[in-house]
Amino acid sequence: MKRFLPALIALLLLGLLGCASAGNYMMVVPILDGQSVKIALARGGPKIVEDDDVKIYYNGFTVPEPMKVGYPFGFQMKSHAIPVKVRIEDVNGVTPELIIEDKAPKLNPQGRWLGNSIIAADIAGNMAWLNHDTNSMLVYRITIDFADGHSAILYQPSSIPAFFKPLLKIKLGIDKPVEGAAK
């Protein structure tokens, strides 16, 4: 058995290194009312989500002014399906929070859609994760209804590293955690 141990260890290490280089990791993230979604991870963060019809090409987070948060999102059409409605919701809390609703989405000549919403930052509510000292994985539900009657529902993650949160608080105009905010 002792003579096989080095070979077994080498094989295990090779397998682990192979998994690490491929970037095939999954993370289970809790969302609404005890539900959860599986998030595919790659080097540098979550993978961009796609299905047969669309590929998310942009999801972001901006602070256009103190106590205001911008949510730009974009997708690229992969099929000839025609989107007739787009809903983007923050599903990190107890109930979904509507961020963007476009009842007449327009695609550019390259088949891309881009939407943006600017809402008030609620540090005790929709942004309570800012008061956590750890990395946060946020999830947004993107629902796209198409002219032929079918829908695409995608869960796009967004990773917020812990080191970024103090900078974000300064940009928002917050210098300390809000009393009573969720931990």
Secondary structure, DSSP 4 states (H G I P E B T S, - for coil): -TTTHHHHHHHHHHHHHHHHHHT-EEEEEE-GGG-EEEEEEETTEEPPPB-SSEEEEEE--EEEETTEEE--EEEEE-SS--EEEEEEEE-SSSS-EEEEEESS----TTSEEEE--EEE--TTTTTGGGG-SS-EEEEEEEEEEETTS-EEEEEEEEEE-GGGHHHHHHHHT--SPPTT---
